Amino acid sequence: MSAGSVLIVCGKAEMASSMQTMLIKEGFYPVSCAHSASEARRNFFNTVLDIVIISTPLPDEHGTDLVFDVHEKTSAGIVVIARPEHLLDMQCSLEKINALILPKPINRLTLLQTVRFALSVRNSMAQLITERDSLKKRMDERKIVEQAKWMLVEKLNLSEPQAFRLIQKKAMDLRLPQVLVAEEIIKKYE
């Protein structure tokens, strides 16, 4: 099983190739390389990325704009490798998007640990987003059921428990989710 897919964006082909070889040996797959920001942007549309490693500066831009594009257009974890004199500026501009920033020169172990950490953070964020979306959906459905219940209370002079029981019973009888029954009630009484 693959540890994750990686895109390495680095203007130096030799450095990119070295990182690619190391990551493949560590179980990451596929690991592709782009040698400019524009080439990297074309890769966003072709593959699902778990991690993007950007070694700045790039031949066609500094790299900060690319980091923002990666964040906006993918759910990938982002690792930025920068010259020590650029670290502070990059940290200030990138801290809001949770990009991990490492100083050059970088050693193999530090890069590998950072990539694994970025992957872990990415997976945790994806799980939280899924849970949030599920909760939001359930809350929205609950609001619809509540709205239908209060319409029944108002229109049919039922008590709150009676109205809710009516929705439950109709849903069971029709073998439908309560939210669909509630939506029909809302349409009928609006």
C-alpha positions as CSV (number, residue, x, y, z in Angstrom):
1,M,0.0,0.0,0.0
2,S,1.3,3.4,-0.9
3,A,2.2,6.0,1.8
4,G,0.8,8.6,-0.5
5,S,1.2,10.4,-3.8
6,V,3.8,13.2,-4.0
7,L,4.5,16.1,-6.3
8,I,8.0,17.6,-6.0
9,V,8.4,21.1,-7.4
10,C,12.0,22.0,-7.7
11,G,14.0,24.0,-10.3
12,K,17.0,21.8,-9.8
13,A,16.5,18.4,-11.6
14,E,19.3,16.7,-9.6
15,M,17.8,17.7,-6.3
16,A,14.2,16.7,-7.4
17,S,15.5,13.3,-8.6
18,S,17.2,12.7,-5.3
19,M,14.1,13.5,-3.3
20,Q,12.0,11.4,-5.7
21,T,14.2,8.3,-5.3
22,M,14.2,8.7,-1.5
23,L,10.4,9.0,-1.2
24,I,9.8,6.0,-3.5
25,K,12.1,3.9,-1.3
26,E,10.1,5.0,1.7
27,G,6.8,3.8,0.1
28,F,5.4,6.9,-1.4
29,Y,3.9,6.4,-4.9
30,P,3.5,7.9,-7.4
31,V,6.2,10.5,-6.9
32,S,6.3,13.0,-9.8
33,C,8.5,16.0,-10.4
34,A,7.8,19.4,-11.9
35,H,10.6,21.9,-12.5
36,S,8.6,25.1,-12.6
37,A,5.5,26.5,-11.0
38,S,3.6,26.5,-14.3
39,E,4.4,22.8,-14.8
40,A,3.3,22.1,-11.2
41,R,0.0,23.8,-11.8
42,R,-0.7,21.6,-14.8
43,N,-0.2,18.6,-12.5
44,F,-3.0,19.7,-10.2
45,F,-5.6,18.8,-12.8
46,N,-4.1,15.4,-13.7
47,T,-3.6,13.7,-10.4
48,V,-4.9,13.6,-6.8
49,L,-2.1,14.7,-4.6
50,D,-1.4,13.8,-1.0
51,I,1.7,15.9,-0.6
52,V,3.3,18.7,-2.5
53,I,7.0,19.6,-1.8
54,I,8.1,23.0,-3.1
55,S,11.7,24.0,-3.1
56,T,11.9,27.7,-3.5
57,P,12.8,29.8,-5.4
58,L,11.5,28.3,-8.7
59,P,12.7,29.3,-12.2
60,D,9.5,31.1,-13.1
61,E,8.4,32.5,-9.7
62,H,9.4,32.7,-6.0
63,G,7.0,29.9,-5.0
64,T,4.7,31.6,-2.5
65,D,1.9,32.0,-5.1
66,L,2.3,28.4,-6.0
67,V,1.9,27.4,-2.3
68,F,-1.4,29.4,-2.2
69,D,-2.6,27.7,-5.4
70,V,-1.8,24.3,-4.0
71,H,-3.8,25.1,-0.9
72,E,-6.7,26.5,-2.8
73,K,-6.9,23.8,-5.5
74,T,-6.0,20.6,-3.7
75,S,-6.3,19.0,-0.3
76,A,-2.6,18.1,-0.3
77,G,-0.3,18.6,2.6
78,I,2.3,21.2,1.7
79,V,6.1,21.2,2.6
80,V,8.1,24.3,1.5
81,I,11.9,24.3,1.5
82,A,13.3,27.8,1.6
83,R,16.6,29.6,2.0
84,P,17.2,30.6,5.6
85,E,17.0,34.3,4.7
86,H,13.5,33.8,3.3
87,L,12.1,31.7,6.2
88,L,10.7,34.5,8.3
89,D,8.9,36.2,5.4
90,M,7.5,32.8,4.2
91,Q,6.4,31.8,7.7
92,C,4.4,35.0,8.1
93,S,2.7,34.7,4.8
94,L,2.1,30.9,4.9
95,E,1.2,30.2,8.5
96,K,-2.6,30.6,7.9
97,I,-2.6,27.7,5.4
98,N,-0.7,25.2,7.5
99,A,2.2,24.8,5.1
100,L,5.3,23.3,6.8
101,I,8.5,25.3,6.1
102,L,12.0,23.9,6.3
103,P,15.3,25.7,5.9
104,K,17.9,24.8,3.2
105,P,20.0,22.8,3.2
106,I,17.7,19.9,4.1
107,N,18.8,16.5,5.3
108,R,17.0,13.3,4.3
109,L,15.6,12.4,7.7
110,T,14.2,15.8,8.4
111,L,12.5,15.9,5.0
112,L,11.1,12.4,5.5
113,Q,9.7,13.2,9.0
114,T,8.2,16.4,7.8
115,V,6.6,14.8,4.8
116,R,5.1,12.0,7.0
117,F,3.9,14.7,9.5
118,A,2.3,16.7,6.6
119,L,0.6,13.6,5.4
120,S,-0.7,12.8,8.9
121,V,-2.1,16.4,9.2
122,R,-3.7,16.2,5.8
123,N,-5.4,12.9,6.7
124,S,-6.6,14.3,10.0
125,M,-8.0,17.4,8.3
126,A,-9.7,15.3,5.6
127,Q,-11.4,13.2,8.4
128,L,-12.5,16.3,10.3
129,I,-13.9,17.8,7.1
130,T,-15.9,14.6,6.4
131,E,-17.2,14.6,10.0
132,R,-18.1,18.3,9.8
133,D,-20.0,17.7,6.5
134,S,-21.8,14.8,8.0
135,L,-22.8,16.7,11.1
136,K,-23.9,19.7,9.0
137,K,-26.1,17.4,6.8
138,R,-27.7,15.8,9.9
139,M,-28.3,19.3,11.4
140,D,-29.9,20.5,8.2
141,E,-32.1,17.4,8.1
142,R,-33.1,17.9,11.7
143,K,-34.1,21.5,11.0
144,I,-36.4,20.4,8.2
145,V,-38.0,17.8,10.5
146,E,-38.4,20.4,13.2
147,Q,-40.0,22.8,10.7
148,A,-42.4,20.2,9.5
149,K,-43.2,19.2,13.1
150,W,-44.1,22.8,14.0
151,M,-46.2,23.2,10.9
152,L,-48.2,20.1,12.0
153,V,-48.6,21.6,15.5
154,E,-49.9,24.8,13.9
155,K,-52.0,23.5,11.1
156,L,-53.5,20.3,12.7
157,N,-53.5,21.5,16.4
158,L,-51.3,18.5,17.4
159,S,-49.0,18.5,20.4
160,E,-45.3,18.6,19.7
161,P,-44.8,14.8,20.5
162,Q,-47.9,13.9,18.5
163,A,-46.6,15.8,15.4
164,F,-43.1,14.2,15.7
165,R,-44.7,10.8,16.1
166,L,-46.8,11.4,13.0
167,I,-43.7,12.1,11.0
168,Q,-41.9,9.1,12.4
169,K,-44.9,6.8,11.7
170,K,-45.3,8.0,8.1
171,A,-41.6,7.6,7.4
172,M,-41.7,4.0,8.7
173,D,-44.9,3.2,6.8
174,L,-43.5,4.6,3.6
175,R,-40.0,3.3,4.3
176,L,-38.5,6.7,3.7
177,P,-36.2,8.9,5.7
178,Q,-37.9,11.3,8.1
179,V,-36.4,14.2,6.2
180,L,-38.2,13.3,2.9
181,V,-41.5,12.9,4.8
182,A,-40.9,16.3,6.5
183,E,-40.1,18.0,3.1
184,E,-43.5,16.7,1.7
185,I,-45.3,18.1,4.8
186,I,-43.6,21.4,4.3
187,K,-44.6,21.5,0.7
188,K,-48.2,20.6,1.5
189,Y,-48.7,23.3,4.2
190,E,-46.7,26.2,2.7
